[in-house]
Amino acid sequence: MHDQVNGVPATSGDATPRRTTDPARRGRRLAALLVVVCALAGAGAGLWWGLQQQSVHHATSVVLVNPLEGNPFSPNGRGDELVNLETEAQLVRSDTMGDLVGRALGEDPTSLLADISVSVPPNTQLLEVSAAGATAEQAALRAQAFTETYLAFRRTRAESTSFRRAAELEEQIRDREDQQEALSKELDRATPRSSRAAVLTQQVVNLNVQADELRAQLGATRVAAPNPGQVVTPAVSARAGLPGGVPTAVLAGLLAGAALGWVGGSGLPRRDGGTRDDDEDGAPAPRERLAVWPAPVLGTLPAVAPARALTTVRAALLAAEHARPLTVLVCHPADAPGSASAVGLARSLAAARLRTVLVDVSRPLGPPGRGLSDVLRGDVRLDDAALPEGSHLRLLGAGAHAADLDDALAGPAAAQLLAQLRADADVLLLVGGAADDARAQALAGGADTVLLEAPAEPGSGDRTAAALEVLARVGAPTAHLVLLERPAAAPVAPPVAEPSRAPAAGAGPQPVPDVRGLRPRPALRLRLLATRLVLGRPAAVPAVPVCGSPHHRQGGVG
């Protein structure tokens, strides 16, 4: 007869399970094929693009633009107003310029403007006019034509403005002369040396001065020669595309396609059929990668030295929840009191100088008779029951009458007491034990978020999801996960003849030997089944000292 080990037959004498590698090999072949196909496709795309670029020539002409009357970039503005050059750049590609150049070259203005681009180098008075063409001569001719037409257009606009200005000045001069003539006639009729004669004389002098100023402006306007700018760099054509031409484009496309195929094919072995549990080097795949968790994961607590991981959990929790004060309910899916992370997380928060209060309603903390149930019964004051640890941390256990909390936590007295603790803290940690416990459910609605401790095993996802669903039904607003890794058990030889020994009094649960791939005898099967049944429900845990280090185990206490 044969046993099944991970879905692969194994003989009774073979203690090491064999795993099939056909899916992995098939995935690797598919990945290699994908790389080849993508590389060939990239090379083809590079060849096409390179040939397209070889068929197009570009030419660029650089123009120095001078401020000129009647244009957007004019002498009337400040010297630093170079933003008007953007308007000049748009003028180069306007329909008017396209019509003028199109008539000069005998080409369609619409297609001509589609091959023209104009740019303005930052902090300069330059315009770079680029044109594309089927040949080098056509590209250079287009760029040069647009440059010269643009400069001529600016000159024409300046001359038109100068002509209008001269006409306005001549009109103003004639008006001043007419007024001067009229006042001179009136002065001849006025009484000599009278006040009226003095006023008329002054007006005639003023008109004469104004006429002289207008004549000076008219002369300057007629003498000034408009200078729209000059071509700094004549149009020079150059081939488009990458340096090296078509071979460079083909090589670039080949490398890009191969890289894309490698990225897409690197995950194929892990997606194949679900029978490959290990990486290609034979190492076990991480548990977090194989599991899909029903809530955001703040971090993973390793089996040894979880202090650094708790710092990561603290940072992730404070980043995810911005409410201050913050109330956090810590619980887990297992039916056991305490928490594996609450005490360490509270100490980490206190180390960050956050006023932290830890209230564990699932078990007593500290001396008997000093807990939450005792405060609610009136046997002890809150200040006497809360045990300080340093200057930023206070701890409060369930007390001597923990069973009363099943009903007391649903009453107004408990809500008022928790509100008082919240008001005096930055972070209030409530440890509720199991998620389906009455105490945890009574606290879920008043918490800002829930921190659920889940085993870092793929098979625990359903149990974790069920716990989150229970908490959501009782009003938990949000939930986050902290994954707990189980300590790895050392390999143990199968017990054959030695009788089983009962664990010592007070000892914790012992690790279960890994007997996969072995064929235990019927008597051993019953003994192993009894061991699992015993370990499936941990015994009640007595109170632990407040300053003691938390015990890290599956569903254990903090």
Secondary structure, DSSP 8 states (H G I E B T S, - for coil): --EEETTEEE-TT--S-----HHHHHHHHHHHHHHHHHHHHHHHHHHHHHHHHHT-EEEEEEEEE---TTSSS-TTS-TT-TTHHHHHHHHHTSHHHHHHHHHHHT--HHHHHHTEEEE--TTSSEEEEEEEESSHHHHHHHHHHHHHHHHHHHHHHHHHHHHHHHHHHHHHHHHHHHHHHHHHHHHHHS-TTSHHHHHHHHHHHHHHHHHHHHHHHHHHHHH-----EEEEEEEEEEE-SSTT-HHHHHHHHHHHHHHHHHHHHTTHHHHSTT---B-TTS-B--HHHH---SS-EEEEE-SS-THHHHHHHHHHHHHH---SSEEEEEEESSS-SS-SSHHHHHHHHHHTT--EEEEESSS-BSSTT-BHHHHHHTSS-HHHHSEE-SSSEEEEB--TTGGGHHHHTTSHHHHHHHHHHHHT-SEEEEEEEETTSHHHHHHHTT-SEEEEEEESSGGGHHHHHHHHHHHHHTT---EEEEEE-----------SSS------TT---------TT----HHHHHHHHHHHHHHHS------B-TTS-----TT---
